[in-house]
């Protein structure tokens, strides 16, 4: 997938990057125009383009089939921190991954390889974004707040979600490549999917890596509590099973750093997402054990209150 990653990388490494330019590329490769939509949204700190891409599967629900639908979200603050920084920032890796996946799936269909289930890919493209303080390194901010991101990036019709985010500014996972999180479902942190671990090891040829997450990481932004980053924030607005796919490094790298994107790591991450889409659409990959989840709910009750901002605060 290196070809698609490099194409998207070049497209987004520009002060003129936009949802329209990404749509034009996808259409030129064969995606029907009605299956890609973008919208400019203006926030308190600027504007960004949200883009939503639908790749229909041969047995997908949108074609009358029964195959489950996978959502892939490229989560980020922005692809650029202009005018403070010139060029593509490290935080943009999630957007590159998501759009490279969309481009590869379109190329596959043109070559006669259509996967079973529908895949819905979304992200936002903001070449002019603010930065914000964070420990141990600065965060990329965003022209719009997290509620707006969730509104336009999370499609509630999907059955499961991969949320891809640059996760380099931490001290809890220090290795080049990518890691996955435990499955998050309606306020519960469930055990790590064995199927996803297997696909990760098959695609990378290396031992699987898991990003540790905490209860506070799955609570909404805006509650004055530390979060590792926004990788799990889509779980706030959906009860679909969600797994974070974190692009990582050996050292703590600021999200606003330029020249810090590693195309090989992005390619590896995107290829993993493609393989998950293949297996998931064929019901050969499970994000969680439904029997165990039902037992947790029956025994301990719902944890959905964790999806609300400070539900007990008066």
C-alpha positions in Angstrom: 0.0 0.0 0.0 3.0 2.3 -0.1 1.9 3.8 -3.4 -1.5 4.9 -2.0 0.1 6.2 1.3 2.6 8.3 -0.7 -0.1 9.7 -2.9 -2.3 10.8 0.0 0.8 12.0 1.9 1.7 14.4 -1.0 -1.9 15.5 -1.4 -2.3 16.5 2.3 1.2 17.9 2.7 0.0 21.3 1.3 -1.5 24.5 2.5 -4.1 23.9 -0.2 -5.1 20.4 1.1 -8.9 20.0 1.2 -11.7 17.5 1.1 -12.5 18.5 -2.4 -9.0 17.5 -3.6 -9.2 14.1 -1.9 -12.7 13.5 -3.4 -11.3 14.4 -6.9 -8.6 11.8 -6.5 -11.0 9.1 -5.4 -13.4 9.8 -8.2 -10.5 9.8 -10.7 -9.7 6.3 -9.5 -13.2 5.0 -10.0 -15.2 5.8 -6.9 -18.8 6.9 -7.8 -19.2 10.6 -6.9 -22.2 9.9 -4.7 -20.2 7.7 -2.4 -17.9 10.5 -1.2 -19.0 13.7 0.5 -17.1 16.5 2.1 -18.2 19.5 4.1 -16.4 22.6 5.3 -17.1 23.4 9.0 -16.1 26.6 10.6 -15.1 26.6 14.3 -13.8 29.1 16.8 -10.2 28.5 15.7 -10.6 28.2 11.9 -12.2 25.7 9.5 -11.7 22.2 8.5 -13.1 19.8 5.8 -14.8 16.7 7.0 -14.8 13.9 4.4 -17.0 10.7 4.4 -16.2 7.9 2.0 -18.4 4.8 1.4 -16.9 1.7 -0.3 -19.7 -0.8 -1.0 -19.0 -4.4 -0.4 -20.3 -7.2 -2.6 -22.4 -8.5 0.3 -22.8 -5.2 2.2 -26.0 -4.0 3.8 -26.2 -1.1 1.3 -26.5 -3.6 -1.5 -29.1 -5.7 0.3 -26.6 -8.1 1.9 -25.9 -9.2 5.4 -22.2 -8.6 5.9 -21.3 -6.3 8.8 -20.1 -2.8 8.2 -16.7 -1.5 9.4 -16.0 2.1 10.1 -12.5 3.5 9.9 -11.9 6.9 11.4 -8.7 9.0 10.9 -8.6 10.9 14.2 -6.5 14.1 14.5 -6.4 17.7 15.3 -5.1 18.8 11.9 -2.8 17.9 9.1 -0.9 21.2 9.4 -0.2 23.8 12.1 0.2 26.7 9.8 1.3 29.5 10.2 3.3 28.3 13.2 4.7 25.3 11.4 5.3 24.7 7.7 4.4 21.3 6.3 2.6 18.2 7.2 2.6 17.5 11.0 2.9 14.2 12.8 -0.7 14.5 13.9 -1.8 14.1 10.3 -0.9 10.4 10.2 -4.4 9.3 11.1 -5.9 11.2 8.1 -3.3 9.8 5.8 -4.0 6.3 7.0 -7.7 6.6 6.6 -7.7 8.1 3.1 -5.0 5.7 1.9 -7.3 2.9 3.0 -10.1 4.4 1.0 -7.9 4.8 -2.0 -6.6 1.3 -1.8 -10.1 -0.2 -1.5 -11.2 1.8 -4.6 -8.1 0.5 -6.5 -8.9 -3.0 -5.4 -12.4 -2.8 -6.8 -11.1 -1.5 -10.1 -8.8 -4.5 -10.2 -11.7 -6.9 -9.5 -11.2 -7.4 -5.8 -14.3 -6.3 -3.8 -14.4 -7.2 -0.2 -17.6 -8.6 1.4 -18.7 -5.9 3.8 -19.3 -2.1 3.4 -16.5 0.1 4.7 -17.1 3.7 5.7 -14.0 5.9 6.0 -14.0 9.4 7.5 -11.6 12.0 8.7 -11.1 15.8 8.6 -8.5 17.9 6.7 -7.3 21.1 8.4 -4.0 22.5 7.0 -4.3 25.5 9.4 -4.7 24.2 13.0 -3.7 25.5 16.4 -1.5 23.8 19.0 -2.2 23.4 22.7 -0.2 22.6 25.8 0.0 18.9 26.9 2.4 16.8 28.9 5.0 15.4 27.9 4.8 17.1 24.6 2.4 19.7 23.0 -0.8 18.5 21.4 -2.2 19.5 18.1 -5.4 21.5 18.6 -8.2 21.6 16.1 -10.3 24.3 14.5 -13.4 22.6 15.8 -14.1 20.9 19.1 -14.4 17.2 19.8 -18.2 17.2 19.7 -18.1 18.5 16.2 -15.6 15.9 15.2 -17.7 13.1 16.6 -20.8 14.5 14.8 -19.2 14.4 11.4 -16.8 11.5 11.7 -18.7 8.8 13.6 -21.3 7.0 11.4 -23.7 5.3 13.9 -24.7 2.8 11.2 -21.5 0.9 11.4 -21.1 -2.3 13.5 -17.5 -1.8 14.6 -14.9 1.0 14.3 -11.1 1.3 14.0 -10.0 4.7 15.2 -6.6 5.6 13.9 -4.6 8.3 15.6 -1.0 9.4 16.0 -0.1 8.4 19.5 3.5 9.5 19.8 3.3 12.0 22.7 3.4 9.5 25.6 5.6 7.4 27.8 3.4 4.2 28.0 4.2 2.7 24.6 7.6 3.5 23.1 8.1 1.5 19.9 8.1 2.4 16.2 5.0 1.1 14.3 1.5 0.8 15.6 -0.4 -0.7 18.5 -4.0 -1.5 19.2 -6.1 -0.9 22.3 -8.5 -3.1 24.1 -12.0 -3.1 22.7 -14.2 -0.3 24.0 -18.0 -0.8 24.0 -20.5 1.4 25.6 -18.3 2.4 28.6 -16.7 -1.0 29.1 -13.0 -1.6 28.4 -13.1 -5.2 27.2 -10.3 -7.7 26.7 -8.1 -7.4 23.7 -9.4 -9.1 20.5 -7.5 -12.2 19.8 -8.5 -11.9 16.1 -7.1 -8.4 15.8 -3.9 -9.5 17.5 -3.5 -12.3 15.0 -4.1 -10.0 12.0 -1.6 -7.5 13.4 1.1 -10.1 13.7 0.4 -11.5 10.3 0.5 -8.1 8.6 3.6 -6.8 10.5 5.6 -10.0 10.9 6.3 -8.9 14.5 4.9 -9.4 17.9 1.7 -7.5 18.5 1.8 -4.3 20.6 -1.1 -3.1 22.8 -1.6 0.5 23.9 -2.7 0.5 27.6 -5.8 2.6 28.2 -7.5 3.7 31.4 -11.1 4.5 32.4 -10.4 8.2 32.1 -9.3 7.8 28.5 -12.8 6.7 27.5 -14.5 9.6 29.2 -15.4 12.6 27.1 -13.1 15.5 26.6 -14.1 18.6 28.5 -14.3 16.9 32.0 -10.9 18.3 33.1 -9.4 14.9 33.3 -6.2 13.7 31.6 -6.6 11.7 28.4 -3.7 10.0 26.5 -5.2 11.6 23.3 -8.5 11.6 21.4 -8.1 8.1 19.9 -11.0 6.6 21.9 -13.3 9.7 21.8 -15.5 8.3 19.0 -16.8 5.7 21.5 -18.6 8.5 23.4 -21.3 8.8 20.7 -21.7 5.2 19.6 -22.4 1.8 21.2 -20.5 0.0 18.3 -17.4 -1.8 19.4 -14.3 0.4 18.9 -10.6 -0.4 18.8 -8.0 2.3 18.7 -5.1 1.9 16.2 -2.3 4.0 17.6 0.7 5.0 15.4 3.6 5.1 17.8 7.3 6.0 18.1 10.2 5.1 20.4 10.5 8.7 21.7 7.8 11.3 22.7 7.1 13.3 19.5 4.9 16.4 19.5 1.8 16.2 17.3 2.8 19.5 15.8 6.3 18.3 14.8 6.9 18.4 11.0 9.1 15.9 9.2 8.0 13.3 11.7 5.7 11.1 9.6 7.1 7.7 8.7 5.5 6.4 5.5 6.5 2.8 6.2 4.7 2.9 9.6 1.7 4.5 8.1 1.6 1.8 5.3 1.8 -0.9 7.9 -1.1 0.6 9.8 -3.2 1.1 6.7 -2.5 -2.5 5.5 -3.7 -3.8 8.9 -6.9 -1.8 8.5 -7.5 -3.3 5.0 -7.0 -6.9 6.3 -9.3 -6.2 9.2 -11.9 -5.0 6.7 -11.6 -8.2 4.7 -11.9 -10.6 7.7 -14.6 -8.6 9.4 -16.8 -8.4 6.4 -16.6 -12.2 6.2 -17.5 -12.7 9.9 -14.0 -14.1 10.5 -12.9 -11.4 12.9 -14.6 -10.4 16.1 -13.9 -7.2 18.1 -15.3 -8.7 21.3 -16.9 -11.9 22.8 -20.6 -11.3 22.8 -21.2 -14.0 25.5 -18.7 -12.4 27.8 -20.0 -9.0 27.2 -23.6 -10.1 28.0 -22.3 -11.7 31.2 -20.6 -8.4 32.2 -23.8 -6.5 31.6 -26.0 -9.0 33.5 -23.5 -9.2 36.4 -22.3 -5.6 36.8 -24.7 -3.4 34.8 -24.2 -0.8 32.1 -21.2 1.5 32.0 -22.8 3.9 29.5 -22.7 6.7 32.1 -19.0 7.0 31.4 -19.9 8.4 27.9 -21.4 11.5 29.6 -19.5 14.6 30.7 -19.5 14.6 34.6 -22.9 13.0 34.9 -22.9 13.3 38.7 -21.7 16.9 38.8 -24.5 19.4 39.9 
